[in-house]
């Protein structure tokens, strides 16, 4: 409707301090949200997930309609006149609507009684077991991303009638309309809503998703005068759900009636690991599956094939493919899109493939431009189509609402933590097959969080697939075990576990593990410790000498700091041989995560052209961080790498002699030069209380020196590894708790203190994480979210994006629209700080963000004054 509001409004269109130019009636917005909730609950997978959280198999129509009525009441707080005053002149006394509504609960005030009478609460209370209806109404009201305490901050003045605006009359009229919209809700003796905290939490996320959909004016334009909103809202909600891919009916139907074969995702014949996964049955009540197989065995395509099987069977509606780093996610997105395009040749039935990485706006093979904080331009003639396909990619908090999503595991873990919009993420995730790639035994902290996510997902009947080249028996047992599973496998039992293997847990049953036939003949790798980790010049010289002999060499450092030091040293030594240096657009450069989105694509493509399957012969050196150890199809003749945990080292070795092809003389044998400290005693890095004075990522990126010591010993004792035949023994020998305790017992000295410090820190992290986890077994209102959450920073939630508007010339000849800055580099910088450009010349951008100064050029982003503290050595991804 045009002009200033003439009644209770739910949405406004205004610019700055100007009067509103259009408004959307509050009751009509309630119709939009109720219709979206109904359309979402028509989706069998999501509806059954909510039912199973409450211990039911299904929800009937009466229960569905009752949930939709409660969803329609989600903005009941907007009837307060403090909120309605926001349509008036700036400076007037105003109020919000979430805390104001929740303040009525348990307050015993007169306004609480009038609120209950207005919405017909006496009847609503009969809809559920015990206080189920009340708890679900609270969940609907707390739809702005976080719960709030009840009964606090009540202000009677905002609920008093003023002129023609009577809050209680407005509420009563809305309640009356819901009787026509959802008649089954008001049928006497209808099925009761279960009294279940888990259902309350899941419903909160559902209402948030419905509200996000209904609040998007691209989908739900403001009402026109005299419009009967309900039929319009109902039809539009179904259309939106279908076109977003949340309704997977079209995609499912296009797969036909027979089980999809592997040819749907790949032109190649399936390998043994792929066959084993695709042949698994389809359990109705959820599953957790672990595929552990060597690098190059086709685990990604196996996961995509499994997704098609589960989608066609109707037990999932989407896919979230979680990678450990943003780099890996961006690298694998195109691969997933190509497979989806192959599986769904009809574009009308093809689900959108979203890249869920902040700073990117990519769906399928299209990229958008952000015009303003809430405006996105999709560069495609079929604008209406991309208005829908691109929706989930436009905001990180709605990534998981996509149909097929490739992103980081952080987004999944944030669905379990007390951070804003956790419930939106969590409920949206219930629809998906959750695939977690590159799970590592050595990352115990992240695995503990993942355990909780998997437990919730399985309780809702969801399906998850974990894939890894090097997981380890203890980590696998923890991730797949029921709540009260007996003790974890001993080292002897772990060593006896077959490799490769497939572990499957269906519903509440114990997981079963079986071996899989090995793919190919494997490879033999020679490993040699080189005590030159601290000497960037020596590292560069060793790599350059090998390149001069015709080898393609990847130097992989644990930290960006060492990566840049090695790159600079290499360029100094190669003044006469610059042709041997990896570069992009004719400019020498390293490869790490601190590059702008536009430049990362250029670097990835350049690296695959120079080190990929069909790369030209001839010597070359590339210096990189962990960004190259997964997802990119690279084939080095020799690997020079920092010491790291054995499971990570095996992953890095996967980029060495990856393909069978002709190599330069002297490089026929796969060889790893392992960069280690000059002093053989890692204990020298251990301080008085067991803490580590970390260098080169030892004790910082990789915190447990026992794992690094065990890995170093394996290289000394067994300098030649046969992969994958040795994988099981190698991983268990350096990650199993018994093996690590043996290291401490043998070395003594400072090692017992370090063991205590590592375990204490792990327990502290776990306890801190547990304290910040949203407990779905407790009522929502009993768990207010903290204002600040350090754990979210570790998961990348607080990383900042410095936006360059307009884009500036980048180091490789392409305009750069901005760059992501790790959270630890901008501690204390105000959240609204914008970058101030101080210099832009010669392909170098210098800028400040708050008090922090940065340089961005061919070496990537770095502080103008590099911090000296070793605590700044963090994993790069």
N, C-alpha and C positions, 0 to 999 in steps of 0.2 A: 504494500500500500504506500502511496506517495504522501509526502509531507510529514508533519509532526504527528506523533501517536495520538490517537483519539480514544484509546483504551489501554488495557494492559499489553505491553509489548514484550516480545521475547528476543528479537534481534533488531538492530538499528543499522542504518547506513548514514554515516555522517563523516565530514572531513574536518579535522582540527576542531576549532571552537564553533564552527558553523552549526546552525540548527539542523536536525535530522532531515534528510531528503527522502527517506523511505523507511518503512518499519514493517515488521512481521509480527502479527498477533501472537501472544504467548500461547494461547490455546492451539493455534495452528502449528507452532513449533512443537508442542506436545504431541500433536497428531503425527508430525513427521518422525519424531523419535520413536513413538509407539509403533508406527508402521515399519520402521527400520528394524526394531527389536523383533517384530513378528516375522519379517522376512528372514532375519538371521536364524530364528528358531525353526523356520521351515527347513533349514539345512540339517539333515539327519545326523551327520557326524558331530556337529557342534551341539545340537540338542541332546544327543545321547551322552556326550562328554559331560555336560552339566548334570544330567540325570545320574550318571555313575559317580560323580563327585559326591552326590547325596545318597549313594547306596541304592539307587533305583536303576532299572533297565531302560525306562522311557519316561517321558512326560506326556500326559494326555492333553487334550485341547483345553480343558478347564484350567489346568496348571499353566499352560502356555499363555492363555489369555490373562490370567492373573499376574504373571510376570510382566506382560506387556502393559497392563494398567499401572503397575508400579513404575515401569520405565517411563510411561507418559507423565507421571507425577514428579519426574526427576528435577524439574525446575520449579517446583512449588515455592521455593524460597524467593523466586523473582516477583511474587505477588506483594512482597513487602514494599512500602512506598519509598524507602531509602534507595532501593534498587531502581524503582521506576523514576526516581529523581535524576538518574543519569541521562535521561533524555532532555533535561532542562538545561539552563545556562551553566557554564563551567563555574565551579566554586560553590555550588549548592551542596548541602550536606547529603551524602550518599551512603549506600551500604552495599555489601555483596549479597550473595544469595545462598551459598553452600553452608558456611558456618552459621549464618542467620537461621536457616531452617533446622540444622542439627542442634542449635541452641535450645530449641523448644522441647527436645526429647529429654525426659527425666527432670525437667525444670519445675514441674508442678505449677506453673504459672497459668493465669487465665487465658493467655494467648495460646498455650499448648492445648487447652481444652477446646477452644474455638477452632483451632486448626484441625483437631481430630473430628469434630462435628462436621466441619466443612467438607472434608474428603470422605466422610462416611466410614471412619476408622472402625467403628463397632462391627460393621460387616466385614471389612477387610481383615480384621484380626482373626475372624473365623476361617479364613482361607488357608491357614497353615497350622502345622503342629506346634503347640506351645507358642513361643514368640517368633516363629519363622517369618510371618508376614511383616512384623515390625523390623526384624533384622534385614530383610530384603528391601524394605522401603528405605532404611538407612543406607544400604548399599547403593540404591538408585540416587539418593540425594548426594552422596559422596562421589560424584562422577567426574570431578575435576582433577583426577590424577592422584589423589591421596585422601586417606580418611582423616577426620578431625574428631577431637573429643566431643562428647555429647554434653548438653546442658550448660555450656559456658558462654558468657558474653551476651546474654539475652538483652535486647533493647525493646521495651514495649512500644516506644514511640513510632517505630517504623511500621507497625502493624495497625495503626489507627487510620480509620477512614478519612479521606480528604476529598471533598467535592464529590465527583461521580466515581472515584476510585475507592472501592471497598474490597480489601484483600480477601475477606471471608466469602463475599459473594462471588469473586473471581474464582476462588478455589472450588466453591460448590458447583459453579457452572462447568469447570473443567471436569470434575468428578462425574457430573451428569453426562457429559459427552462421552466419557470412557465407557459408559453403559451401552451406548450404541456402537462404539468402535469394537468392543470386546465383550459381546453378550455372554459368552460361555463363562466369563469370570464371575458373573453374578448368579449363575445357576445354583440353587440351593443344593447342598450336599455334594458338591463337586469334589474331585480328588484334592486332598490337602497338599499344600506345598511342604516338602520335607524340612524339618528343623536341622539344618546342616551348615556349620560355618564354612565348609569348603564350597557349598553351593552359593553362599552369600558372597564369597570372594570372587568366584567365577562370574556371578551375575553382575557384580560391580564392573568388571571388565567388559561384559557384554553391553551394559548401558553406556559406558564410555565410548565404545566403538559405535553404537547406534547414534549417539549424540554427535560424534565427529562426522559421521556420514550426513546426518540431517542438518548439520550446521554449515555444510559446504554449499554456497549459493550456486555453484555450477550444477549441482544435483537438485537442490531444492530452492528455486527462486522464491522471493517473498510473495505472499498471497496478493491476489488482486481483490478489489472490493467486491463483497457479496459472494465470494467463492466458497463452495462447500469443500473444505480442505481434505476430508478423510479419503474419498475415493481417489483424489489426485495423489495424496501422500502414499496411499497403499500401492497404487500402480507404479508410482515412481520408485518406491523402495525396492520392489521386486526387480525393476529394470536396473537399478544401480547395483544391487547385489550380483546380478547376472553379469553385467558388463565389467565389473571389477574383477570377476573371476572368483569371488567368494562363493557364489553358487557354481559348483563345478559340473553341473549337469551336462552342459554342452561338450566340455572336454571329455567327460566320462563316456558319453554316448559315442563320440568319435572313435573311441578305442575298440568298439565292437563288443561282441559277446565272448570271444575266446580269450584266453590269457595272453596278454601282449608278449611277443617274443623279443629277443635281444636286438633283432634287426630294427626295432623301433628307435633305438638310441645310437646304434653304431653300424657302420658298413662292414665291420670285421666280424669274424667268427668269435663266439664267446670263449673266454679262457676258463680254466677250471674254477677259479674263485667266483667268476661271474655266473657260471652255471650253478654252482652250489647255492648262491644267494637267490637267484631267480627261481630255483626249484623249491624254495621253502613254501610251506602252506601259509594260508592267510588266517591268522587267529582273530577271532571276533573281539576278544576282550583285552587287546593291547599286547605289545611285545617290546622287548629290548634285545637287539641283535648286535653282536660284535663281529666284524670281519677284520681279521688280522692277517695281512698278507704283504708280501714284499713290494717295494716300490716298483712301479711299472706293470703290476698285475691287473690293472684296469679297475681299481676299486671305485673310482668316480662313476664310470659308466655302469658298474654293477649297482651302485646306489640309485642311479637314475632308472635303471630297469626295474628295481624293486619298487620304486615310487609308482611307476606305471601299473604294476601288478596290484598294489594296494589301492590306487585310485580307481582302477577299473572294478575292483571288488567292492568299492563303496565304503571302505573303512578309513580313508583319509580324503580330504578335499584339496590339499595343497602340500607344498614341500618347503621346508626351510633348510638350506644347505649351509651349515655353520663352519667357517674356517677359523684357524687360530689368529690370523692377522688380517688387517685391511688389505695389505698387499696381496695375500693369497686369494682373498675374495674377489678383488678386481681382476686378477689373472684368470680365475676359473669361470667368471660370469659368462664370458663369450662361449666357453666350452659347453656350459649348461644350456645356454640359449640355442646353440646349434643342435644339441640333442633334442630339445623341446620342439624346435622347428621341424626336425625330422619325424618326431613322434606324432605331431599334430600338423600335417601339411595344410589343412584348411585354416587360414588365419582367423576366421570367424570363431573357430572352436579352440584356438590355441590360447592357453593361459599366459598372461603377461609374466615376463621374467625380470624381476626387480633386482637391481644391485643395491644392497642395503649397507652402504658405506657413507658416512657423513662427508659432505663435500662433493659427492657425485650426484648427478641426476640422470640416471641411466635406466631405461627399461627396454628389453629386447636389444635391438641394435640402434636405438635412438637415444640421443642425449638432449636434455633440455637446458634452457638458460634461466637462471633466477633473476627476475626483473626487480623484485622487491621482497621484503620478508615473507609475504604471503602470496606472491604472484609468480607463476612459473610459465615459461613459454616453451611449448613442445614444437620443434621445427619439423612439422609434417603437415601435408595438405589436409589430411583427414583429422582436423583439429578436434572434432567431437569425439572421435575414437580415442585419441590420446588423452583427452580430458579425463577419461576413465582409466585407461591402461597405466597412466603415469601417477595416479593418485597416491598409491602406497609409497612411492619413491620420494615424494615431495617433503616428507617430515620423518625424521628418525623414529619418533614415537609410534608411528603407524606402519613401520616396515613390515612387521609380522602379520599385518592385515592383507599383505599381498597374496598372490596365488602361488607362484613359484618364486622363491626369494633366495638370493645368494648373498650372504653377509658374514659378519664375524660372530663368534661364539659369545662375545660380550653382550649382544642384544638378547640372547637366550638367558644368560646368567642374570642380566638386569631384570628379567621378568620375575625373578624370585626374591629380589632384594627390595628393601623399603626405600625405593626411589620413585619420584613422580612417574605416574602412568605404568607402574609395574603390572597392575591388573589388566590394563589394556593389552600389554604385550603377552601376558600369561594366557588370557582367554583366547586371543587370536592364535596363539601357538597350539592350542588344543586341536585345531583343525588339521595340523600338518603332520606329515612324516618328518620327524626331526633327524637330520643327518648331521653328525659331528665328525668332521674330518681331522686327521692328524692328532688324535688323542695320545698323550705321552704319559708313560709311567712316571717320569721324573717331575711332572707338574702336579704334585699332590694337592696343592692349594686349590687350583682351578677344578681339579677333579672332585674335590669335596663339595664345591658349589654345584657342580654338574650332577652329582648324586641326588641332591635335593630336587633339582629340576626334573630329572628322570623319574623319581618317585612320584611326583605330582602328575607328570604326564601319563605314567602307567596307570595310576589310580583312576584317571579319567578315561581309560581305555585307549590311550594314544599309543602311537608306534614310534620307536626311535631306532636308529641305526648308527653305530659308532664304527668308524673305520680308521685303521692305523697300520703302519708297517711294524711298529715296535711298542706294543702296549705293555706287556708283562702280565703275569698271572694274578698278582695281588690287585693291581689297578682294575683288571677286568672283573675280578670277583667283587670288588667294592661297587663297581658301577652296575652290575647286573644282579646283585644278591637281593633277596627279600629282606625285609626289616630285621628278621631274627635268624638270619642264616648262620650256621656254625662258623667256626674259626676259618681264617683265610688259609690258602694253600701254603704248605711249607716250601722251603727252597728245593727240596728233593722233588716234591710233587710238581712244583712250577717248572723245573727243568724237564720233567717228563711230559709236559703238555706239548701236543704236536704243533708244528709250525709249517705252513700256514694253518689257520683254524677258523672255525665258525662257532660262536657261542650264542645260544638262543634261550631267552627266557620268555615264555608265554604266560601272560596274566600273572597270577600269584605263585606259579610253579617255580621250582629251582631251575637255574640255568643248566643247560647241557652243552658240552663242548665236543666237537669232532674235528678231525684233521681234514685238510683239503690237499689235493695233489698239487705239487709245486709246478709253477709255470716256467718253462725253459730250463736251460742248463746251469744258470747262475753265473757268477763271476768270481774271480780270485782277485783280492785287493791286498797290495803291500802297503803297510803303514810304518812310517818312520818318524819318531819324535825329533823335533828340531828346537833346541833351546834358544830361540831368537824372538820370542813373542814380544819382548820389550823393545826390540830394535826394528823400527819400521823400515829403516834403510836396508837392513839385512833381509827382511821379508821381501821387500820390493826387488832386491838384487836377485834373490833366488828365483822369483817368479819371472823376472825379465830374462835371465839366462835361459830358462826353459822355453820361453817364447821365442828367443833368438834361435833356438834349436828346432823351431817349427811347431811347438806345442800350443794348444789352446788351454790357458791356465785360468782357473777361478781362484781368487784369494778371498776367503770368507772370514771376516773378523766379527767378533761377538758384539762390538759396540760401534756406534757411528764415529766416535772419537778416534778409535784405532783405524777404522776404515778410511777416514779422511787423512790421517797421518801417513798411512801407507800409500794412498793415492798421490799425495804431494811428493813423497819420496820417490815414487815410481816415475812421476813426470820429470823430476830433476835428473834421474839416472838415464831416462830415455830421451834426452834432448835431441839426440841424433837418430832415434828410432821411434818417433812418435806414432808411426804407422802400426806399431805393435800394441798400442794402447786402445782399449775399448773406448768408444766414443759415441756420441749421438749428434747427428746433424753436423758432423765434422769437428765436433768439440770434445776433447777428452773429458770423461766424467766417471764417477763411481756410481754404484747402484745401491740405494737405500731408501727408507720410507719417507724421508723428509724432503720430498719433492712435491711440487704442485701436481694436481690431478692431470693437467694437460701434459706436463713433462714426464710423469710416470708412464703414461701410455707410450710416449716416444721412446723412453728408456727401455721399457719391456720389449717393444717391437725390435729395437736395435739389438738388444741382448739375444733374443731368440734368432734373429737373422745371423748373428755372428757365432752363436754357440748352439744353435738348434740342430735338428736332425740333418737338414740339407745345407748346413753352413759351408762356406768355402774353406778350403784348406789354408794353412798358413798360421804362423804364430800370432797370438793375441793374449793380453792379460786384462782381466776384469776384476776390479776390487769391489766387494759387496759386503752386505750384512746378511742377516737371516732372510731377507726378502727373496733370495734366490733359491732357498733350500726346499721350496715346495711350489707346486702348481705350474711354474714355468718349465717348458720342455727343453732343458739344457743338457748338453753333452760335452763335458770337459775332458781333455786328455790327461790332466793332472789337477788335483785339488790340494790347495794350501789352506789349512783351516786352523783356527784357534781350538784349543782343548775345550770340549763341551761334553755333556752327558752322553753315554753310549747310544741311547735311543735317538738323540738328536744327531749324533755323528753318523749313524746309519742312514738317517734321512738325507744328510748332506752327501753321503757317498752315492745316494741315488742319482745325483747329477754328474757322476763320474762314470765314463764308459757306459752311458745309458743305452746306446744303440750299437749294434754290430756294424762297424764300418771301417774303412781303411784309415790308418793313422800314420802320422809322421814317424820316421825312424827313431827308435828310442822311447816311443810312447805306446808300444803295443801292450804293455802291462799297466793295469790300473794301479795308480800309486797315490797315496795320501801323505803329505808332509804335515805332521801335527805340530802346531806351534805351542810350545810350553815354556814356562819360566826357566831362567838359567839355573836356578837352584832347584834341585830335584824334590826338596821337601816342601810340599804344599802347606805343611804345618807352620812354616815360617810366616804364612799370611794370617795365621790365627792369633788374635789378640788375647789379652788377659782373661776375659770373661767368655771366650769362645766366639766372639764376633770376628768378622773377617775384614782385613784391610784389602779389599778387592782390587785387582788390576785385571784388565783385559776381559772383564765380565766374570772372572772367577770369584765367586762369593757374592756377586751382585746380580748380574743377569741370571747366573746359575748359582743359587745360594748354598747348596749342600756340597761342601768340599769332599765329603765321603764318596759321592757319586763320581766326582771328577777324579779322585784318587783311584777309585776302582777302574774307571775307564782307562786311565794312564797305565795302570798295571796290566790290563788286558792287552794293550798295545805292546808293552814290553815283553810279556810272556807269550803272546801269540801275534807276532808281527805280520802274519798273513791270514786274512779272513776269507772264508768262502761264504758268499752271500747268495741265497738266503739260508743255506744249510746251517750256518753258525748263529743265525739271528737269535734263536730262543736262548741258547746258552749265554750269549753276549749280554742280552738285555737282563736276564735274571741275575747274572753274576755282578751286575753293576747297579741294579735298582731294587732288588729284593731286600726287605728289611733285615733278614738274617745275614745277607752278604755285607750290608752296610755296618751292622753291629760288629761283624768280624773285623772290618777295617779298623774300627775304633779300638777294639781289644788288642789288635796286633801293634798298632802304632803308639798307643798311650799318649804320654806328654800332654799337649794341649787338646788332643782329639776328643777325649771324653767331655771336656767343657764345650767344645764345638757341637758335639752330638746333642748335648743338653740344650744348647742355644738354638740349634736347628729345630729340634723337636718342640722346644718351648715356644719358639716363634710360630711354628706350624700350628700348635695347639691354640696359641693366642689369635692367630689369623682365623683359625677355624671357629674359635669362640666368638671373635668379633663378627665374622661372617654370619654365624648362627644367630647372633643377637640382632643382626640387621636383616635377616631373612624374614619374609612375611610368612607367618605360621598359619596355614589354611585350616588348622584344627582349632584355632581360636577365633572368636568373633572379630570382625573387621574393626569395630569401634574401639576395641581394646589395644589396638596397635597403631597409635599415631606415628607418622613418619618423622624422623629427625630432620632438622633444617639443613644439615650438612652431613655428607656421607663420604668418608675418606675412601671407602672401598670402591665407590663409583669412579673415583679418579684412576684407580688401578685398572679398571675395566675400560678406560678411555672415555667415560661419560663426560668428563670435564675438559677434554681437549678443546682447543679454541681454533676457529678458522678466521684468519686475517683476510678479509675480502678486499680486493683491489678493484675499485669502481671509479673509472673504467679500467678494464684489464690493462696490464702493463707488459711491455716486451720481455719475454722470458729468455733464458740463456740458450735455448735451442731454436730460436727463431719463431716461436709461437706465442701469441698473447697468453698471459697468465691471469686468471681471475681471482686467485687467492691461494693461500697455503695453510695447511693444518699445522698447529703448533702444539706439541705435547704439553699436557697439563703441568708437568713439573717445571717447565721453563717459564711459565707465566703465573706462578704462585703470587698471590697478592695483587694481581692486575684486576681492576674492576671489570665486572662482567660486560658492561656496555662499552668498554673502551674500543675505539676503532683505530686501525693502523694509520700512522702518520708517515707519509713517504718523505724521506730526507734526501734520497739520491736515486736516480734511475738513469743509468748510462752504461754503455759498453756491456750490455746484457747482464747487468748487476743491479739488484734492487736492495736498497737499504731503507729500513723502516723501523719505527718504534711502536710498541704496544704498551701503553702506560709508561712505566719507567724502564721497561726492558727494550733493548736495542737488538736488531737482527739483521743478518745479511742473507740474501737469497741470490745464488748464482749457479754456475755449472757444478759446483760442489754440493748444492742443495741448501737447505735452511740450516743456519747455525747462529748461536748468540754472537753478537759482535765481540764480546769478551767471554770466551769459553770458560764455564765454571771449573774450578780446580778439584772440587770434591769428587771422590770416587763414587759417592752415592748417586752421581748423575749418570753412571754407567747403567743404562737400562736396556731391556730388550727392544729391538727395533722391528717394527712391523706395521 
